[in-house]
Amino acid sequence: MEEINPMELLRSNLFRVRIPEPTNRIYKQECCVSFDSPRSEGGLFIDMNTFLAFGKDYVDWNYEKTGNPVYLHIKQTKKLVSEDRPSKKPTLLAIGIDGGFDNNEPEYEETHKIIILPNYVALPFPSVELPEKVRLAVDAILMAEGAERKEQVAAWTADKKQISAYTMDLRQIGSVAVPPSGWKCAKCDKTENLWLNLTDGMILCGRRNWDGTGGNNHAIEHYKETGYPLAVKLGTITADLEAADVFSYPEDDGVIDPLLAQHLAYFGIDFSSLLKTEMTTAERELDQNTNFDWNRIQESGQDVEPIFGPGYTGLVNLGNSCYMAATMQVVFSTQSFCRRYYVNQSLKMAFETAPADPTVDLNMQLTKLAHGVLSGKYSCPASEKDGAAETPITDAKQEGIPPRMFKAVIAASHPEFSTMRQQDALEFFLHFLDQVERSNAVKPELDPSRSFKFGVEERILCSSGKVAYNKRLDYILSLNIPLHEATNKEELEAFHKTKAEKISEGKDVSSDEIVRPRVPLEACLANFAAPEAIPDFYSSALKAKTTAIKTAGLTSFPDYLVLHMRKFVMEAGWVPKKLDVYIDVPDIIDISHMRSKGLQPGEELLPEDALGGEAGSSQPVANEKIVAQLVSMGFNQLHCQKAAINTLNDGVEEAMNWLLSHMDDPDIDAPISHGAQGAEASIDQSAVDTLISFGFQEEIARMALKASGGDIEKATDWIFSNPHASASSNADATTTTISSNVPTPVDAGLPDGGGKYRLFGIVSHIGTSTQCGHYVAHILKDGRWVIFNDNKVGASINPPKDMGYLYFFERINS
């Protein structure tokens, strides 16, 4: 057989080569199905048609799937440089860009080749003999900023705010007194994204965002009309005035106002006393405590032995992404996620079922992350990977893997997670499980998020003697911390006495003297299930408001129980505060006593047809005070009403926690339903037919449409959220608030078992709020506790079991 000339082979495949356009995303730093890079042994292969990158072991899969034979091969080899080279002084708070931190990163020499599959025929580059189209394509690829690189630079480049040129001579006019809450735009009904103009005290809504959210541009329009330059965002003003969001319209940027306290005082907003009483004492204590917390949670100062191998792979911090890293390390320590995305799904299987661009497919990127974390392929000492001199074991560290593509996919449906700001690990965990559930909707039996899901049932006893049952599904058990149940009250009293004496003498309290409350976890669980009075409960039996008694329990026990400790509370003036408290958490807990018993013999349900009553329907009515307080904090009016109703008007904190956990619900913006009369008759048959064409049964389609007011998209979400719904359970698909003990989609088909659990994971938080600070995970693996601190993985010496924000328990099967 005559051998084909490489150049002729390339020419015969020129139609497969594209010259990238400026809008094309070009991947050239990381394989889209693994964490291989140009520095990996086999280098990286860039498909010159799709501009996707593949490692040596995976490029054949792409050829088999697409038929694209021409690839640019990039290989980076470490240069030998002097060990004592001087470090460049950084001029930017950045890493990996000109002027940023050097960190003595090794330099690499890069080589390029044109490779033609399937026989890996190679042609050198650069070469004048190559066709012009190929040369232009390769030059464009090499000169372009890689998609991964753009994200990396964005992650590490921090914009430093400057002092505004308009602050020192700012003219203030008028005699407006700004109230501490209840704000509303002066030109529309917006109650969120509000800005206080620091010249005349006008409160106006901000700019409209690209997705239609935000304000109505009234604040910037006011600037254009008046020229008044500075505004501060209401809701960002706390005791720490430096954290307030001040914007300069003429400078078109966020700025620092060193006279902000003075400018706010002009409008009656006086934070000077708060700064003295809360910042100079509490904040000074916090500064002392922060170092202690930081060292304790991260186990700094202790000889933590690095661990390498399968299941011990660190995750690179992409810029305030520790909330994601800590959460995902615990998630992939569960059998359900390990089986779904590692044991039972190979990288090739995920790639073959992925769309044309696997970088945007959640299933592919979750599988990639699972194999990266669990295989051990990338868990080796950095020195060993670089081929450098051997490092002492206590100093050895791994590079870890950068979960960039996974972060981009999971953030696509949640704008906040696409930013480089710190986020709440709880909010991320709930959003992540929601996305996993949706991606597994076609085959819910494969959905690993179900292992965290359980039913909660609230029993409301009306003063009429009748009862109502409110059922819902949840992934986490959110617990208040009853400080009055502290077990060290005598020590606390003595400490507060000593503290008061020292403050009166002008002395500081040393960190060694600080005593924190110690509250048993059992007290937090008991508080969840304890009877609670509900004032202003509308009784459909009495046709009037009354006081009811609420108790709560679980209708099922999940495979994995996640406990969220409500350490963040709102103080006067809506200043968020973190409770400085220890939670004594045992290794094994038993929640068997928390199982709900459902409707009992002799109990009578509250009637559901109170059409003539004060409420106008059998649905609960939102407490106006709770709604007003939430709205004053910047939340949407409709969302606040739903939060109050779904928490049975328990209080502001309960409603706010519900809000934060349900912001991504598909029906969060749907009007509140006050009954279902005529819903069946109003169902459009064409909508039913459309859902049937999607593969759903007609009965299920009708139930979903009835529950969602005839909206096809919401009906589809309803079906995905209620995979075990059946026609026989359709007592009233429009409400899951009031129900009997008959099994419904709310509590049917969930994992269930005994109530005994073993602690296996802790996500701890350091900082004054969930939106700042740092997250670290501690996980029980192979009989020992391991610390996962971004890319650092090591044997834990003293896991901070009493300082957790999220606790993960695994059910002990008898």
C-alpha positions in Angstrom: 0.0 0.0 0.0 1.4 3.4 -1.0 2.1 5.7 1.9 0.2 9.0 1.8 2.2 12.2 1.8 1.5 14.1 5.1 1.1 17.4 3.3 -1.3 15.9 0.8 -3.2 14.3 3.6 -3.5 17.7 5.3 -4.7 19.3 2.0 -7.3 16.7 1.5 -8.8 17.6 4.9 -8.6 21.4 4.6 -12.4 21.6 4.4 -12.4 20.4 8.1 -10.2 23.3 9.2 -11.8 26.6 10.3 -10.1 30.0 11.0 -11.5 31.1 14.4 -13.6 34.3 14.6 -13.4 36.7 17.5 -16.6 35.4 18.9 -15.5 31.7 19.0 -14.5 30.2 22.3 -11.1 28.6 22.0 -10.0 26.1 24.6 -6.3 25.6 24.7 -5.4 25.3 28.4 -7.5 22.3 29.5 -9.1 19.2 28.1 -12.9 19.4 28.0 -13.4 15.8 29.4 -10.4 15.6 31.8 -8.0 17.9 33.6 -5.1 17.3 31.2 -3.2 20.4 30.0 -0.4 21.3 27.7 1.9 20.4 30.6 0.6 16.9 30.8 2.7 14.1 29.4 0.8 13.8 26.2 0.2 17.5 25.7 -3.1 18.9 24.4 -4.8 18.5 21.1 -7.0 21.4 19.8 -9.7 20.4 17.3 -9.2 22.9 14.4 -12.8 22.8 13.6 -14.6 23.1 17.0 -11.6 24.6 18.9 -12.2 22.2 21.8 -9.2 20.7 23.5 -8.5 17.0 24.4 -5.8 15.2 26.2 -3.8 12.4 24.6 -6.1 9.6 26.0 -9.3 11.3 24.8 -8.6 12.9 21.4 -9.5 9.6 19.6 -13.0 9.8 21.2 -13.6 13.2 19.6 -12.4 11.9 16.2 -14.8 8.9 16.4 -17.7 11.2 17.4 -17.1 14.1 15.0 -14.8 12.8 12.2 -12.6 15.9 12.7 -9.0 14.8 11.8 -6.9 17.9 12.0 -5.5 19.0 15.4 -3.1 21.6 16.8 -0.9 19.8 19.3 0.5 22.0 22.1 3.2 20.7 24.5 4.7 22.7 27.3 8.0 21.6 28.9 9.4 23.1 32.0 12.5 25.4 31.5 15.5 25.0 33.8 16.0 28.3 35.6 18.2 29.5 38.4 16.7 28.7 41.8 17.7 32.1 43.2 16.2 34.3 40.6 14.7 37.4 42.2 11.0 37.8 42.5 9.4 40.6 40.6 7.6 43.1 42.7 3.8 43.0 42.0 2.1 46.2 40.9 -1.4 44.6 40.6 -3.5 42.5 43.0 -3.5 39.8 40.5 -2.0 36.4 39.6 -0.9 35.2 36.2 -1.0 38.6 34.4 1.6 41.3 33.8 2.2 43.2 36.9 0.7 40.5 39.1 2.2 38.2 41.7 5.1 36.1 40.4 5.3 33.4 43.1 8.4 32.1 41.3 6.2 30.1 38.9 8.3 27.9 36.7 8.6 29.0 33.1 7.6 26.6 30.2 8.8 26.2 26.7 5.9 25.6 24.2 6.1 23.6 21.0 3.5 23.1 18.4 2.7 20.5 15.7 -0.1 19.7 13.3 -1.5 16.2 14.0 -3.8 14.3 11.6 -5.8 11.5 13.0 -6.4 8.5 13.1 -2.7 7.7 12.5 -1.2 10.7 14.3 0.6 11.9 11.2 2.6 14.9 12.3 3.7 18.1 10.5 5.9 20.8 12.1 4.7 24.2 13.0 5.7 26.9 12.1 6.4 26.0 8.5 6.0 28.0 5.3 5.1 24.8 3.5 1.8 24.5 5.4 -1.3 25.7 3.6 -2.1 29.4 4.3 -5.5 28.5 5.8 -3.8 26.2 8.4 -1.2 28.9 9.2 -3.8 31.5 9.7 -5.9 29.2 11.8 -3.1 28.2 14.1 -1.9 31.8 14.5 -5.4 32.9 15.4 -5.7 30.0 18.0 -2.3 30.8 19.6 -2.9 34.6 19.7 -6.4 34.3 21.1 -7.1 34.6 24.8 -8.2 31.0 25.8 -11.7 30.6 27.2 -10.2 29.1 30.4 -7.5 31.9 30.7 -10.2 34.6 30.5 -11.9 33.1 33.5 -8.7 32.7 35.4 -7.6 36.3 34.9 -11.1 37.5 35.9 -10.9 35.3 39.0 -7.7 36.8 40.2 -7.9 40.4 39.0 -9.3 42.5 41.8 -10.5 46.1 41.0 -9.3 48.4 43.7 -11.8 51.1 44.4 -10.4 54.7 44.4 -11.5 57.7 46.5 -13.9 59.7 44.5 -12.9 63.2 43.4 -16.4 64.4 44.4 -16.5 63.3 48.1 -14.5 66.0 49.9 -16.5 68.9 48.5 -19.8 67.2 48.1 -22.7 69.7 48.5 -25.7 68.5 50.4 -29.1 70.2 50.2 -32.7 69.8 51.5 -33.9 68.5 54.8 -34.9 64.9 54.0 -34.9 62.5 56.9 -34.3 58.9 55.7 -36.1 56.2 57.7 -34.2 53.0 58.7 -36.5 50.8 56.7 -39.6 50.7 54.4 -37.8 52.4 51.4 -39.4 52.7 48.0 -38.3 54.4 44.8 -39.6 58.0 44.6 -40.6 57.5 41.0 -41.9 53.9 40.8 -42.9 51.0 43.1 -39.5 49.4 43.2 -38.5 48.4 46.8 -35.2 46.7 45.9 -31.9 47.8 44.3 -32.5 51.3 45.7 -29.9 54.1 45.8 -29.7 57.1 48.1 -28.4 60.2 46.3 -25.9 61.8 48.8 -26.7 65.4 47.6 -30.4 65.7 48.0 -31.5 62.4 49.7 -33.6 61.2 46.8 -34.2 57.4 47.0 -34.4 56.0 43.5 -34.0 52.6 41.8 -30.9 51.4 40.1 -30.1 50.4 36.6 -32.0 47.7 34.7 -29.8 44.6 34.4 -29.2 42.7 31.1 -31.7 40.0 32.1 -34.5 42.5 32.8 -34.1 42.5 36.6 -32.8 45.3 38.7 -34.4 48.8 38.6 -35.9 51.2 36.2 -32.8 53.5 35.7 -34.4 56.3 37.9 -31.2 56.9 39.9 -29.0 57.5 36.9 -31.7 59.5 35.2 -31.8 61.7 38.3 -28.0 62.3 38.0 -28.4 63.2 34.3 -31.1 65.8 35.3 -29.3 67.3 38.3 -25.6 66.4 38.0 -25.6 65.2 41.7 -22.6 62.8 41.5 -22.7 60.2 44.4 -25.2 57.6 45.6 -25.0 54.8 48.1 -26.9 51.6 47.7 -29.4 51.1 50.6 -29.1 47.6 52.1 -25.3 47.7 51.9 -24.8 50.2 54.7 -23.8 48.3 57.8 -21.7 49.1 60.8 -18.7 48.6 58.5 -19.2 51.7 56.3 -16.2 50.8 54.2 -18.2 47.9 52.8 -21.0 50.2 51.6 -21.6 50.3 47.9 -20.9 53.9 46.8 -21.2 54.8 43.1 -19.9 57.9 41.3 -21.9 58.6 38.2 -19.4 61.0 36.5 -16.6 58.6 37.2 -18.8 55.6 36.2 -17.4 53.3 38.9 -17.7 52.1 42.4 -15.7 54.5 44.7 -14.6 55.1 48.3 -16.3 57.9 50.3 -14.1 58.6 53.3 -16.8 61.0 54.6 -19.7 58.6 54.2 -20.6 58.7 57.9 -20.8 62.5 57.7 -22.8 62.4 54.5 -25.3 59.8 55.9 -25.6 61.8 59.2 -26.9 64.7 57.1 -30.0 62.6 56.3 -30.4 61.4 59.9 -28.6 58.1 59.3 -26.3 58.0 62.3 -23.9 55.1 62.4 -21.3 56.8 64.7 -22.7 55.3 67.9 -23.0 51.9 66.3 -19.4 52.1 65.2 -18.3 52.9 68.8 -20.4 50.4 70.7 -20.5 47.6 68.2 -17.2 48.0 66.2 -14.7 49.2 68.8 -15.6 46.4 71.3 -17.3 43.6 69.3 -15.3 44.2 66.2 -12.0 44.3 68.2 -13.0 41.0 69.8 -13.9 39.7 66.3 -10.5 40.6 65.1 -9.0 38.6 68.0 -11.4 35.7 67.4 -10.9 35.7 63.6 -7.3 34.6 64.0 -8.3 31.9 66.4 -11.1 30.7 64.1 -8.9 30.8 61.1 -6.2 28.8 62.8 -8.6 26.4 64.4 -10.7 25.7 61.2 -7.7 25.5 58.9 -5.6 23.7 61.5 -2.8 26.2 60.9 0.4 25.9 62.8 0.0 22.1 63.1 2.0 19.6 61.1 -0.8 18.3 58.9 0.4 15.4 57.0 -0.4 15.8 53.2 -2.4 12.9 51.8 -2.4 11.8 48.1 -4.3 9.2 46.1 -7.8 8.4 45.0 -10.4 10.5 46.7 -7.8 13.0 48.0 -7.5 15.5 45.2 -7.6 19.2 46.0 -9.6 21.8 44.1 -7.8 25.0 43.0 -9.4 28.2 44.3 -10.6 30.1 41.2 -11.1 33.3 43.1 -13.4 33.1 46.1 -14.6 29.6 45.0 -13.9 27.9 48.3 -17.6 27.6 49.0 -17.9 25.4 45.9 -14.7 23.4 46.6 -15.7 22.6 50.2 -19.2 21.6 49.2 -18.2 19.4 46.3 -15.6 17.5 48.3 -18.3 16.4 50.7 -20.8 15.7 47.9 -18.3 13.3 46.2 -17.7 11.6 49.5 -21.2 10.2 49.3 -21.9 6.8 47.7 -24.8 8.1 45.7 -22.8 10.8 43.8 -19.7 8.5 43.6 -21.7 5.7 42.0 -23.6 8.0 39.6 -20.7 10.0 38.2 -17.7 7.8 38.8 -18.3 4.1 39.3 -21.3 3.7 36.9 -20.4 6.3 34.3 -17.1 6.5 32.5 -15.7 9.6 30.9 -16.3 8.1 27.5 -19.9 7.3 28.2 -20.6 10.9 29.4 -18.7 12.3 26.3 -20.7 10.2 23.8 -24.0 11.3 25.2 -22.9 15.0 25.6 -24.0 17.6 23.1 -21.6 19.0 20.5 -20.0 21.3 23.1 -19.3 19.1 26.2 -18.1 22.1 28.1 -21.7 23.3 28.6 -23.1 19.9 29.6 -23.6 19.4 33.4 -23.6 15.6 33.1 -20.2 15.7 31.3 -18.6 18.3 33.6 -19.9 16.5 36.8 -18.4 13.3 35.5 -15.2 15.0 34.6 -15.0 16.5 38.1 -15.9 13.2 39.8 -13.1 11.4 37.9 -10.7 14.2 38.6 -11.4 14.1 42.3 -11.9 10.4 42.9 -9.5 8.7 40.5 -6.3 9.9 42.1 -4.8 10.7 38.7 -4.1 14.3 39.6 -3.5 13.7 43.3 0.3 13.7 43.6 2.9 16.0 45.1 3.5 19.1 42.9 7.3 18.5 43.0 6.8 15.0 41.6 4.5 16.3 38.9 7.1 18.9 37.9 10.0 16.6 38.2 11.7 18.9 40.7 13.9 18.0 43.6 12.2 15.9 46.3 10.4 17.9 48.9 10.0 16.9 52.6 6.6 15.1 53.1 5.3 17.7 55.6 6.0 20.5 53.0 4.7 18.6 50.0 1.6 19.9 48.4 -0.5 19.1 45.3 -1.5 21.5 42.5 -5.0 20.3 42.6 -7.5 20.5 39.7 -9.2 23.7 38.6 -13.0 23.1 38.3 -13.5 26.0 35.8 -15.8 24.3 33.3 -18.0 22.8 36.1 -18.3 26.3 37.7 -19.3 27.8 34.4 -22.0 25.2 33.8 -23.5 25.3 37.3 -23.4 29.1 37.3 -25.2 29.4 33.9 -28.6 29.3 35.6 -27.5 31.4 38.7 -25.8 34.7 37.8 -24.3 35.2 41.4 -22.3 32.0 41.1 -20.7 33.2 37.9 -19.1 36.1 39.7 -15.8 35.9 41.6 -17.5 37.1 44.8 -17.7 34.8 47.8 -21.1 33.0 48.1 -23.1 31.1 50.7 -22.1 27.4 50.7 -25.7 26.5 51.7 -27.2 28.4 48.8 -24.7 26.8 46.4 -25.5 23.3 47.8 -29.3 23.8 47.3 -28.8 25.2 43.8 -26.4 22.4 42.8 -28.9 19.7 44.0 -31.7 21.4 42.1 -29.7 21.4 38.9 -28.7 17.7 39.4 -32.3 16.8 39.9 -33.3 18.6 36.7 -30.5 17.0 34.6 -31.7 13.6 35.8 -35.4 14.2 35.3 -35.7 11.8 32.3 -34.4 8.9 34.5 -35.2 10.0 38.1 -34.1 6.6 39.4 -30.5 7.7 38.6 -30.8 11.0 40.4 -28.2 11.0 43.3 -29.7 14.2 44.8 -32.6 12.1 46.0 -30.3 10.6 48.7 -30.5 14.1 50.4 -34.2 14.7 50.0 -36.8 14.1 52.7 -40.3 15.2 53.6 -41.2 17.6 56.3 -44.7 17.7 57.9 -45.9 20.6 60.0 -49.0 20.0 62.1 -51.1 23.0 62.9 -53.6 22.7 65.8 -56.3 25.4 65.6 -58.0 26.7 68.7 -61.2 25.1 67.3 -59.5 21.7 67.9 -59.2 20.9 64.2 -55.9 20.4 62.5 -54.1 21.1 59.3 -51.0 19.4 57.8 -48.5 21.2 55.7 -46.1 19.0 53.8 -43.0 19.9 51.8 -39.8 18.5 50.5 -36.4 19.7 51.5 -32.7 18.9 51.2 -31.5 20.4 54.4 -32.8 20.7 58.0 -32.2 24.3 59.0 -31.8 24.7 62.8 -32.1 27.7 65.0 -29.5 27.9 67.8 -31.2 28.3 71.2 -28.5 30.2 73.1 -30.5 29.9 76.3 -29.7 26.2 76.2 -25.9 26.8 76.6 -24.3 24.3 78.9 -21.6 26.7 80.2 -23.9 29.5 81.6 -21.8 30.0 84.8 -18.6 30.5 82.7 -20.4 32.9 80.4 -21.7 35.0 83.3 -18.2 35.2 84.8 -16.7 36.1 81.4 -19.3 38.9 80.7 -18.6 40.3 84.2 -14.9 40.3 83.6 -15.4 41.8 80.1 -17.6 44.7 81.4 -14.9 45.5 84.1 -12.1 45.5 81.5 -14.1 47.7 79.1 -14.9 50.2 81.9 -11.1 50.3 82.6 -10.4 50.9 78.9 -8.6 47.5 78.6 -9.0 44.9 75.9 -10.2 41.3 76.4 -7.5 38.9 75.2 -8.4 36.0 73.0 -7.4 33.5 75.7 -10.1 34.9 78.0 -13.0 34.8 75.6 -15.7 32.3 76.5 -18.3 31.3 73.9 -21.7 29.7 74.5 -21.7 25.9 74.1 -25.1 24.6 72.8 -25.7 20.9 72.3 -26.9 19.8 68.9 -29.7 17.9 70.7 -31.1 21.2 71.9 -31.1 22.6 68.3 -33.0 19.5 67.1 -35.4 19.7 70.0 -36.1 23.3 69.2 -37.0 22.4 65.6 -39.7 19.9 66.8 -40.9 21.9 69.8 -44.5 23.3 69.8 -44.7 26.9 68.6 -47.5 29.4 68.8 -48.6 31.0 65.5 -50.4 34.3 66.1 -52.9 35.7 63.5 -53.5 32.3 62.0 -56.6 32.4 59.8 -58.8 29.5 60.8 -61.2 28.3 58.1 -63.2 26.6 60.8 -63.7 29.8 62.9 -63.8 32.1 59.9 -61.4 34.3 61.8 -57.8 34.8 62.9 -56.7 33.0 66.0 -53.6 31.6 67.7 -52.6 28.1 66.5 -49.9 25.7 67.7 -47.4 24.3 65.2 -45.2 21.2 65.6 -42.9 19.8 62.9 -41.5 16.4 62.1 -40.0 14.4 59.2 -42.1 12.1 57.0 -39.0 10.3 55.7 -35.4 9.9 56.8 -32.9 10.5 53.9 -29.7 8.5 53.2 -27.7 11.7 54.0 -29.0 14.2 56.5 -27.6 17.8 56.1 -28.0 20.1 59.1 -27.7 23.8 58.6 -26.8 25.9 61.6 -28.4 29.3 61.5 -25.4 31.2 62.8 -26.3 34.4 61.0 -29.1 36.6 62.4 -30.4 40.1 61.8 -29.8 42.7 64.5 -31.5 46.1 64.8 -31.2 48.1 61.6 -30.9 44.9 59.7 -27.3 44.6 60.4 -26.3 40.9 59.8 -24.5 39.3 62.8 -22.8 36.0 63.1 -23.5 34.1 66.4 -20.3 33.5 68.2 -21.2 30.1 69.5 -19.9 26.5 69.6 -22.2 23.6 68.8 -21.4 20.3 70.6 -22.0 17.7 67.9 -21.7 14.0 68.7 -20.4 11.5 66.2 -23.7 9.6 66.2 -27.2 11.0 66.5 -30.7 9.4 66.6 -33.6 11.4 65.2 -36.1 8.5 65.3 -38.3 10.6 67.7 -38.6 13.3 65.0 -40.7 11.1 62.6 -44.1 12.7 61.9 -47.1 10.5 62.6 -49.6 12.1 60.2 -53.3 12.4 60.7 -54.3 10.5 63.9 -57.6 8.7 64.7 -60.1 11.2 66.0 -58.4 14.2 64.5 -60.5 16.4 62.2 -59.0 18.4 59.3 -59.7 22.1 59.0 -62.2 22.7 56.1 -60.8 23.9 52.8 -63.7 25.8 51.4 -63.8 29.1 53.5 -64.9 31.2 50.5 -66.9 33.7 52.6 -64.4 34.2 55.3 -62.1 37.2 56.0 -59.3 35.6 54.0 -61.5 35.0 50.9 -60.1 31.5 50.5 -58.7 28.5 52.5 -55.2 29.6 51.8 -53.2 31.2 54.7 -52.8 35.0 54.6 -49.4 36.6 54.7 -48.7 38.6 57.8 -48.4 42.2 56.7 -45.7 43.0 59.3 -43.5 40.1 58.2 -43.9 41.1 54.6 -43.2 44.8 55.2 -40.0 43.9 57.1 -38.7 41.6 54.4 -39.6 44.1 51.7 -37.6 46.8 53.6 -34.6 44.5 53.3 -34.9 44.6 49.5 -36.8 41.5 48.7 -39.6 41.3 46.1 -43.1 41.9 47.5 -44.6 38.7 46.0 -41.7 36.6 47.1 -42.1 38.0 50.7 -45.8 37.1 50.7 -45.0 33.6 49.6 -42.3 33.2 52.3 -44.7 34.3 55.0 -47.4 32.0 53.8 -45.1 29.0 53.4 -43.7 29.4 56.9 -47.2 30.0 58.3 -46.3 33.5 59.5 -43.8 32.1 62.0 -41.6 35.2 61.9 -39.2 37.3 59.8 -36.2 35.0 60.3 -38.1 31.9 59.3 -39.6 33.6 56.2 -36.2 35.0 55.2 -34.6 31.5 55.4 -37.4 30.1 53.3 -36.8 32.9 50.8 -33.1 32.3 50.5 -33.7 28.5 50.0 -36.4 29.0 47.3 -35.2 31.9 45.2 -34.6 29.5 42.2 -38.0 27.8 42.4 -39.6 27.7 38.9 -42.9 29.1 40.3 -41.4 31.8 42.6 -42.8 34.6 40.4 -46.2 32.9 39.8 -49.2 34.7 41.4 -50.4 33.3 44.7 -53.3 30.9 44.0 -56.5 31.3 46.2 -58.3 28.2 45.2 -58.8 26.0 42.2 -62.4 26.4 41.3 -62.9 25.9 37.6 -59.2 25.0 37.1 -60.1 21.6 35.6 -62.5 23.2 33.1 -59.9 25.9 32.1 -57.2 23.4 31.1 -56.4 23.8 27.4 -56.4 20.5 25.6 -53.6 21.7 23.3 -51.5 22.1 26.3 -52.3 18.6 27.5 -51.4 17.3 24.0 -48.1 19.2 24.1 -47.1 17.5 27.4 -48.2 14.2 26.0 -45.9 14.7 23.0 -43.1 15.2 25.5 -43.8 11.6 26.7 -45.9 12.3 29.8 -49.1 10.4 30.6 -52.3 12.3 30.0 -53.4 12.1 33.7 -50.1 13.4 34.9 -50.2 16.2 32.3 -53.6 17.3 33.5 -52.5 17.2 37.1 -49.4 19.3 36.3 -51.4 21.9 34.3 -53.9 22.2 37.0 -51.2 22.7 39.6 -49.5 25.4 37.5 -52.4 27.3 36.2 -52.2 26.0 32.7 -48.6 27.1 32.1 -46.8 24.4 30.1 -43.3 25.4 31.2 -44.3 25.5 34.9 -46.3 22.2 34.4 -43.1 20.5 33.1 -41.2 21.8 36.1 -44.0 20.4 38.3 -43.7 17.0 36.8 -39.9 17.0 37.2 -40.3 18.1 40.8 -42.9 15.3 41.5 -41.5 12.3 39.6 -43.7 9.9 41.6 -47.0 11.7 41.0 -49.9 9.5 39.9 -53.5 9.9 38.9 -54.6 8.2 42.0 -52.9 10.8 44.2 -54.7 13.7 42.6 -56.9 14.7 45.5 -56.1 18.3 44.8 -53.0 19.0 42.7 -53.3 22.7 43.3 -52.1 22.6 46.8 -49.6 20.7 48.8 -50.1 22.9 51.9 -53.0 21.1 53.4 -53.1 17.4 53.2 -54.1 14.2 55.1 -52.0 11.2 55.8 -52.8 9.7 52.4 -49.5 9.2 50.5 -49.0 12.0 48.0 -46.3 13.0 45.6 -44.8 15.1 48.4 -43.8 12.1 50.5 -44.0 9.1 48.1 -41.0 7.3 46.8 -38.3 9.0 48.8 -35.4 7.1 50.4 -36.3 6.1 53.9 -34.9 4.1 56.8 -33.9 4.3 60.5 -33.2 7.5 62.3 -29.6 6.7 63.4 -26.9 8.8 61.7 -23.1 9.1 61.7 -21.3 12.4 61.2 -19.0 12.2 58.1 -18.6 15.8 56.8 -18.3 19.3 58.1 -18.2 22.6 56.1 -16.9 25.3 58.3 -17.0 29.1 57.7 -14.6 31.8 58.8 -15.8 35.4 58.5 -18.5 37.9 59.5 -21.0 36.8 56.9 -21.6 34.0 54.3 -20.7 36.5 51.6 -17.1 36.9 52.7 -14.5 34.9 54.5 -13.4 31.3 53.7 -14.9 27.8 53.7 -13.1 24.6 54.6 -14.3 21.0 54.6 -13.4 18.2 57.0 -14.4 14.7 55.9 -14.3 11.3 57.6 -12.5 9.0 55.1 -11.1 5.5 55.6 -11.5 5.9 59.4 -9.8 9.2 59.8 -10.7 12.9 59.5 -9.2 14.7 56.5 -9.1 18.4 55.9 -9.8 19.8 52.4 -8.7 23.4 52.2 -8.9 24.2 48.5 -6.0 22.4 46.9 -4.5 21.4 50.3 -5.4 17.9 51.5 -4.1 16.4 54.7 -4.8 14.3 57.8 -6.8 16.3 60.3 -5.4 16.5 63.8 -8.2 18.3 65.5 -11.3 18.6 63.3 -13.4 21.6 64.4 -16.6 19.6 65.0 -18.1 22.4 67.2 -17.6 25.2 64.6 -19.5 23.8 61.6 -21.9 25.7 59.4 -23.1 22.6 57.5 -23.0 19.1 59.1 -23.4 16.0 56.9 -24.6 12.8 58.4 -24.9 9.3 56.8 -27.6 7.0 57.9 -26.4 3.9 59.8 -28.2 0.9 58.3 -29.1 -1.7 60.9 
